[in-house]
Each structure stands twice: as C-alpha cells, then as structure tokens.
Amino acid sequence: MTTVATQPFSGQKPGTSGLRKKVTVFQQPHYLENFVQSIFDALGGVAGQTLVVGGDGRYHNREAVQTILKMAAANGVARVLVGAGGILSTPAASCVIRKYRTLGGIVLSASHNPGGPDGDFGIKYNIANGGPAPEKITEAIYARTQTLAEYRIADAGDVDIDTVGSRQLLETTITVIDPVADYAELQQQLFDFPAIRAWFAAGHTLCFDGMHAVSGPYAHRILEDLLGAPRGTVINGTPLPDFGQGHPDPNPAYATELIARMSGPDAPDFGAASDGDADRNMVVGRGTGSEPLLISPSDSLAILAANATLVPAYQAGLKGVARSMPTSTAVDAVARALGIPAYETPTGWKFFGNLLDAGMATLCGEESYGTGSDHVREKDGLWAVLFWLNLLATTGKSVAQIVQEHWGRFGRHYYSRHDFEGIATEQADTLMAALRGKLAGLPGLALNGLTVAEADDFAYTDPVDGSVSRQQGVRIVFAGGSRIVFRLSGTGTEGATLRVYLERFVSDPTGHGQPTQAALAPLIASAHEIAQITAHTGLTEPTVVT
C-alpha cells in the first residue's frame, strides 16, 4: 500500500446520477483516484467491508475498475465483488448489492451518454439498499473532494478480472462473478417464464436492440437462452467501448435500426431497446401501417401498473406507484382506479428509493425511458421488457390491443419531450430565472386556446424522511389537465440541456388517433411563447424530440 499526495480538483460534484465528465477528464492523473478516495472517506472508511464494483463496459471502464480494486485493497476493504470483465449493468449491480448485503457499490457508467475516447464517463456510489446515494452522502463526497490531500492505493499489477473466481490483493479478496447470473435468477422469481417460453414457441417474435451496450449479454442469456427466443432476436448485443459509434439512448431518434425493423407489415410482434447501462427501456409495437407503434415511457408505466396482477411478483396488487414530476399523469389515473397512492417526486431514482424501502410504492417510472419496481433500487430496462412479454403471453393480445384498451378505459395522455441541447449554461440559467419570475402572473393567462390554471416551481418534501428538494422544475398546468414542464438536465457533460415536457389529456376515444406532435401543437407554441426559448438560446427548434 502506498499513499499518494494530491490536490483537490474543482467540479467533482455528483449530479442526479453521480459524477459525469468527458473521458479525457477522468484520464487526468489523480482525478479518478481523488473521487474514489473521497467516497471511501465520506463513508467513514471502508475497512472490513464488502463492496460491489462494475460498469457498462464503455471506454476507460476496465482501467477504472483496476484503479478502484487497488484503492479498495489499500483502504482495507475485506472483499470486492466485481463483474467479469468489469461488467455489471446498473440494475444488476443493485441486485448484487442487495443479494449479498454489501456496504454498497461503485457503478461506472454515464448511462445513455455516448462513449469512446472522446465520449463520456461516469461514476456513482450506490448504498446498501442498492440505490443511488442520497444527497446527504453525495454532498459529503463533494465536500471531501474539496479538501483531499492524499489517497491510498496498492502498488501492484493488474488483477485478473476476466476469470470467475477469487484472488487476493493485499488482504482483500477480489471475487470475480458472472455478471448475469444473479440478475437472471431474480427475474425468474418475478415473471412467468413458462408462459413467455410458450409465447415464443407459438411463433411470436421479438426484436431487442442492445445498442452495443451492456444489456446485450443479459438479453442473450435471458431472452434467447432461458426463454427460447430464436437466435438473432437480440441485435447489437455485444458491448463495445464506443457503443458502435452510436448514441446508446433508447428512443426513436437513436434506436434507428430497431425502428426500421418495427416498420412495415413484416415487423416482429414486439420491439424493445435498452441503453448504455441497461437501466432504461423503449418498447415498440407493430403498427397498423408503415409506422411502428411507439409507446411513451409514461404510458408504459401506466399500462404496467394497470395490469400488474397478471405478473406473479405483483399478483397481490401494488402498494402504490410513483413517477417523476415531468412524467405524464397517466399512471395517476390508474392509481385512482385501483385505489392506491400515487407519488410525484423530483427527477432522480434516489427519490424513489425511500418510498420503495418504506413499502409505500411498488412500481416507479420516469419519462426518460426509466421504469422499475421494488425488486431492485434502480430503474431496470430488461425487467420492463420481461413485464411486457409477460402481459403479451398471459393475455394473448397484441401490443396495439393492450394500448388501445388502456386508452379506452383511462383516456390518452399525449406526451412528448423536446430537448434543446448545447445551450451555454449562463443562457440556460437566465431562461429559467426569467420563467420563475413570471410564475405569479401566469394563472388566468389565455394562449393558443389554453388557459393557465396554475404555475409553480416544483418543490418536494419526502414523505419518509422529511427532506426538502426545491427548484425541481417549472410546472404550468392548464385547465383540463394539460401541462408544460421546464427543467435543466443534470445528466450531460457539456453546457446545459433545456428539457420541455408537454402533456395533453384526451378522454374521448375518437380523439386518440392523432399524431402526437400535432395533438401537442398548441402546447408547443405556448411553451416557446412563455419561456421565450429562441430569444434566450437562439434555438428555434429542439435538438431532439422524443
């Protein structure tokens, strides 16, 4: 063990999903080491503890794993469970932390952000419940990064992380585990695998796009090996450090190969994709014409909640549901019908963790293609796909039938997110400050056939621990339930991204067949008018529409 003198780096403040920077930033001498030592110190030391380590396989993942293992040994960690090849999807890491009751884990990922030498890298700490560290811990980590003067690391060669089994580094046992096995075992406890196997055996088809990211090995093992889906069901299933030079974000703008396969009369019965670290999902049905049936994440959450009792793990019913504030209110309508609580939280999965741990919610979801339940404490992309497969197999219905019947019962919540990327941070902050300054005068304002009913800057008081989170996004609610939400994203590494969320509720089934952007046109115009997006940013159109 050696002690290395160092100096603090500015800007090592974890966001909603840990610390994310460009690869080149993490490659600076001492940069990763400083942050890892700050995690260990903020926890009060890790001597004698067990930790989990793994990541999504993006560029710099293997090197970072080696650094963390050597630092864990130098800091007296008793045992480290590491995924073979340094691989662990984010939901699988949560599963392993919970199953083996470890102190927590270090997850290496920048989620859906691009990879490669010029791409992004990320690191976050997950606590003993398997979920992202709460703010009190991330604030302690950040505070330590500002005062750190030295870190400890083993002066040793690299550890074999490719062969399953145990080996020693100083006094620390490094146990390399099959990254898929524990996760696959858990999924078999949740879903009706025999029914899904029968669905595939009957000739039904699926296309799952791994987007050259970490979900590929999990999808191959579970969908093709355990459930009997034909070889070739999983496409782009080999994780690559640069994600095949693609953008591993499962939405129609980036999962273009899946969308192409799901278009036309010969499309598979069901399509799905997952992201860089396998915690997000997109689900797609066969359309009636040349266009696929895109299921919004908000609708997906609502449909899963409405049909949860068809799945073995949720046959007893749901304790409650939770959604992030920008997510559409579709699941709220389901909760009212089921007579269960519906919670509205800030964006960030850590806010769901308290509700899940307290037994107040069972299913959770975010509009950014994230859905999950109390089986782990992260969103879980492949879990959502298996949930849909369970519904298809149990009901014998198509994706389109399930969706249309849901809208017929609960109404349709047209929904879209418009992202304005690459805005100078100062411009974005000025836009949001101006919006907040207008809030008091917005109620009663009429524009584009809509009348503002209420407007606020969302603040959240956690019902479990009483903690308060303020300025979580500007909400504008119109008479009849339509909404516009404005917030700045916390997941990027350069500049700022303004996210504009648009929701329109239509109860009459005769109005459920409109194109989404056309149905939302009055809200889109109102959003630009209220926020003066072009005047503040120079952008006349969103960079990405999902």
N, C-alpha and C positions, 0 to 999 in steps of 0.2 A: 504494500500500500504506500502511495506517495501523496503528499499534499502539494498542491499547485497554487501559487499566488495568482490572483486575478483581480480584475477591476469590474465594477458594475457596467452593464450595457443599458442604455436608455431604451424605453419602449418595450420591455418584456412584460407587458401587462396582458394577462389572459383575457380573451373575449368570451362570448357565449359558448364557444366550443374550443377553448384552450388558446394557446399561442400559435398564431399562423403568420408566417413570413415567407419570403422567397427562399428557395433552396440555398442560394448564394449567401444569404444572411446566416442561415444555420451552419454553413460551412466555415464561417469565420472561427479562428482559434478561440476556444473557451466559451463560445456562445451557447451551444447546447449544454455543455458541462455546467455553466453557471445556472441555467434554468433548472436542470435536474437536481443539482445540489440545493437550490432554493426550495424545491418540492420537499426533499428529504428534511431539510431544516425546519420548514414551516409545519411539518407533521410532528415536530418534536423529536426527530430522529427515527430511524427505521431499523435499528439493531434488533436482531432476533425475530424479525417479522418475515412474512411471506408476501411477495409481490407478483403480479402478472405483468408481462411485457409482450407487446406485439403491435403490428401495424398493418397498413393496407398495401404494402409492397411497392409504394411509389419510390421514385428516385431518392436516394440517401437513406432509405429505410434500414437496410442491413447495417450500414455504418453506424447509424444512430443506436440500433439495438446493441451492437458491440460496446459502444461507449456506456450505455446505461447499465449493462451487465457488469462491466468493470467498476463502475461507480457504486453499484449496489453492493458488490463484494467489499469494496473499500469502506463502505459505510456500515458494514456488519449485518446486512440482510441475511437471514438464515437460509431462505430458499426463494428462487425465482422460477416461475412457470413461464416459459416462452414458447410461442407457436413455432413449429418447424419452419425454417426459412425466414424467421422473423415475422411470420404472417399470423394475424388474428383480425378478423373483421371486428368492427366496433361492437355489434351485438354479441358476437362470440366472446369477446373479452369480458363483457358484462356477465355473460353466462358462466364463464370460468371463475371470475372473481366470486360470484355468489355460490357456485357449487363447492368450491374449495375453501370458502370462508377466509379469504385472504384480507390483508390490511387494505388493499386496493390494487390499482394497476396503472401503468403508464401506457397510454394508447397513442401511437404515432400515425397521424392522419391529418390531411387537410380536406377530408370529406369529398365533396363534389368538385373541388378546385382542380385545375389542370396540373399535371405532373411533368417530370423530365428535368433536365439540368437547369432550365430557365423557368421552371414551374414553381409550384408552392409546396411547402412542407408544414407540418403542424405537430404539436404535442400537447396532450392534456392529461390530467390526473383524474382517475375515477376512484371514488371512495368505496367503502366496504359493501354498500348496497348494490354496487355495480354501476352506479350512475355518475354523471359528471359532478365534479366537486362543486359545492355551493359557494356563494360569493364570499363567505367568511374565510374559506380556505384559499380561494383564488386571490383574495386581497392580501392574505398573509404571505402567499408565494410571491406576489408582486412586491410587497414591502421588503421581503428578504432579497430579491434581485437588486434592490437599490443600495444595499449595504454590504453585500457579499464581498469578502476579501480573499477567500481561498476555497478550493474544493478538493475532495479526496477521490482518488482513482487507483485501481490496481495497475501496477506496472507489469503487464502480462500480454501474451499473444492473444489473438482472437480465439473465441470459444467456438467449438463445433455446434452450430445451431441448425444443422440440416438433418442430423440423425436423432431420431426419437430415443430418449433415454436420459440418464442423469450423469453429470460430471461435476467436478469440483473446481472452484475458483477461489483461492484463499480458503476461508472457512465456509463459503457459500455453496450450496448445492444448486446447480443450474439444471432444471428438468425441462427437456425439450418435449413438447406434447404434440400430438396430432391436432392441428388447429380446427378440424371439422368435427371430430368425434363427439365431444361433449355437447356441442350445439345441435348436432343431428339427433343425439339421444333425447334432448329436451323437446325438439319439435315432434318427435314421435309420441311423446307423452301428451301433447296438446291436440293433435289433429287425428282425424280418422284416415290413417294411411291405407288400410284395406279398401276403403271406398274410393280414394283417389287413384289407387292402383287399378281398380276396376274401371274407372273412368278412362284412363289411358288405354287399358286393354280393350275397351269397346271401340277404340279408334279415334278418340278425341285427341286434339293436337294443341300444343303449346309452343310458343317461341319465347325463350328467355334470353335477354341480351345482358351479358355480364359486363359489357363496355370495357373489356380488357382490364377489369378491376378485380377487387378481392372477392367478390361474390361468386366468381366463376367456379373455384374448387368446391364451394359449398353447394352450388346449384348442380354441378355434375354429380356429386355424391348423393344428394338427396333426391333430385328430380329424376335423374337417369338411372342411378344405381339402386336406390331404395324404392322408388315409386314406379320404375319401369318405363319411364318416358323414352321414346326412341332416341338413339344417338343422333346428335345434331339438333336436338331440342334446344340445347344451350349453345348460343353463338357468342363469339368473342369471350370465351370462358377462361383464357389464360391470362393471369395478371401480368401486366407489363409496367416497367418503371415509368414510362411516359404515357400509359393508357392508350398505346397505339396511336400516339399523337392526337388523340381525341380529347373531348371535354367530358369527363365521367359524371355528368349530371343527367339523371333520368327524366328528361322532359322532351316534348316533341321537337324542340329546337336542336337538341344534341343527339337523341337516340334515333337518328335518321334511318339507320338500317332496319331497326325494328318497325318503325312507322311504315317504311316501304313494304316490308313483308306482310304487315297487317292491312294493307290496302288492296282492294280488289276482291273478286268473288272466291278466289282460292286461298284466302288468308286462313291462318290457323284459327281455332276456336277462341284462343285466349293468347294475349301477349303481355309481357312484363319486362321490366328492366330495373336494375339497381345501380347504385352509384359507386364512387371510389372506395368507400369503406363499408359498403353493403348495409347502411342503415336507412337508406331511402328507397322508395319504390315508385314506379309508374305502372299502372295497369291499363290495358287496352283491350277492347272487344272488337269482334268482326263487325264492320258497319253494314248498312243496307245497300250502299253503292260502292264507289271507289274510295270513299273516305273511311278510315277506321273510327271506331267509337272510343273517343278519349274520355277517360273517367277522371274528373278532377280529384285531387287528394282530399278535398273537403267532402265530396260525395262518397268517395271510397270509405272514409271513416264512418260516415253516417250509415252506409249500407252494411258495413261490418257490424256496427252496433245493433242495427235493426234485426240482423239475422244471427246474432251471436249464439243463441241457444242451439243452433244446428251444429255447432262445433263442440266436441267432447269437453274441452277445457272450460267452456263457458255455458254448459247446459243448465247450471243452477241460476243463470242470469248475471247481470252486471251490477256491481256496487255503485257505479257512477261512470261518467265519461268526462273527459277533459280535452280542451282544444286551446291552442294558442289564440290570442286575441285576433290576429289578422285572418285566421281560418274562418271560413264561412259558417254561418249559424245553422247549417243543415243538420248537424248532429244534435243541436239543441232541440230541434223539433222531434227527433227520435226520442230523446231523453224525456220530453214532456209526455209523449205517448206511452213510454214504458214506466213512467212514474219514478224516475231515478234522478239524482242530482247531475247537473252539467256545470263544469267549472271552466272559467275563462282566465287564462294565465298569460304572462308575457311570453315572448318567443324564447326558446331555450329549453331543452329537455330536462334540465335540472329542476325546473319548476314543477314538472310532473312527478318527480321522484318523491317529494314529500307526500303528495296525495296518494300515490301508489303504496308507499310504506305505511301510511296511516289506514289503509284499507278503505279509502274514500272513493277511489276510482279503479276501474279495471282496464278500460281502453282509453288511449290518448292519441292525439294526432295534431300535426302541424300542416299548414298549407304547402310548405316547401317539400312535399312528397315524403313526409315522415309519418309513419303510423306504428303503434306498438301497444303493448299491454303489460300487465304486471308479471309476466314471465321473466323479463329482464328489466333493466332500468335505462335502456336506450331504445330509440326507435329501431325497427328491425325490418329491413326490406324483404328478405326471403320469407319471413314469418307472414307478412301481408299477402304475398303471392300464394303461400300454402293455405291461408284463410280463404282466399277467393277460390282456389281449387277445391277446397272442402265444400264450399257453397255450391259450386257447379256440379260436383259429384253427388251431393246429397239431394239437391232439388231437381236435377235433370234439366235445368233451364239453361239458356244461353246467357252470356253477359248482358246482351241487349234486353232480354226479357226481365232479368233481375233489376236492371237500371230503370226501365220503363215502369215496372210495377212499383218501384220505390218512389219515383216521381209522382205517380198517380196517387199514392197514399199520402205522401208528405209535402208535395209540391216540389218545384225545381228551384234551386238556388244557383242561378247563373253566376259564374265566378271566373276571375282571371287575375293574374299578377303582371304588371308592367314594370320592368326593371330599367332604370336609367343609370348606366354604368360609367365608371371613369370620371366622375364629377370631382372637381377639386374640393377637398374637404371643407375649406372655408366657404365655398359657394353652397355646399350642401347644408352646412350648419346655419348659414344665413337664411336659406329657404325654410328650414324647419322653425327657426326663431320667428320668422315672419308669419308662418302658419299659426304658431301658438299665440301670437299677438292678435290674430283675427278671431280666435275661438269665441270670445264672449259675444261678438256681433253676428255670428253666423245663424243661430236659431231664428227661423222665420224667413230666411232668405230663399227666394224662388229663382231657380235657374234650370233651363233645359227641361221644363215640365216637372221638375222635382222641387220639393220644399224641405229645407233642413229642419229636422225636429230637434236634434241635439248635437253638440260637438264638445269634445274634451280631449285632454292629453291623458292617455290611459295610465292609471296607477293601480298597483296590485298589492293587496295585503294578504299574505299567505295565511290560509285558514288553519294551518298546522302549527307553525312556529311564530306567527305574528310579524314576520319580517315584511318590510315595505319596499317595493320597487317602483320608482317614479319615472316619468317621461319614457314610457314604453311604446309610444306611437300615437299619432293624432287620429282620432276617430270622428268621422262625420256621418251621422245617421239621418236618413231621410224618412219622411212619413211613408208608411207602407213597408219599412224594414230594409230598404236598400242602404248600402254602406260604401263609403270610401275610407280607406286607411292609408296613412302615410308613415313610413318609418325608414331609418337608415339601416342598412345591413351591417352586421358585425362579423361576417364570415370572409370578407375579402382581404387582400393583402396590399392593394394599391388604391389610393384615392377613396372615394365613397360611392356607394350604390344607393340610389333612392328607389325604394320599392313602393309601388302604388297598388293597393289591393282593391278590387272592385267586385261588389256583390249585389245582385238584383234577385229578389224573390218573386216568382210567378206561381200562383196557386192553381190557375186554370190549366188543365191538361192541353187545351187547344193552343196554348202558348208555349209548349215545351219543346217545339221543334225548331226554334230559331237558331241561327249560327250565334255562337257565344259573343263574339265581338260586336255583332250587330245588336244583340239584345242589350249589351252594356254601353252602347254608343252615347246615350245621354249622360251616363256616369263618367265616361272617359272625358267628354267635353267639360263637364263640371269640374273634374279633378284638375285639368290644365288651367281652368279659369280661376279656381280658388287658390291654387298653390303657385300660379304664375311660373310654371316649370320652365318654359322657354326663356322668360326674362331672367331667371336666376341662373340657368345652366347653359343656355344656348341650344339645348336639345329640343327638337320639335316632335320627335318620335322616340318611343322606348327602344333600347338596345335589344332586349329580349322580351317576348311575350309568351307567357305560359298559362 
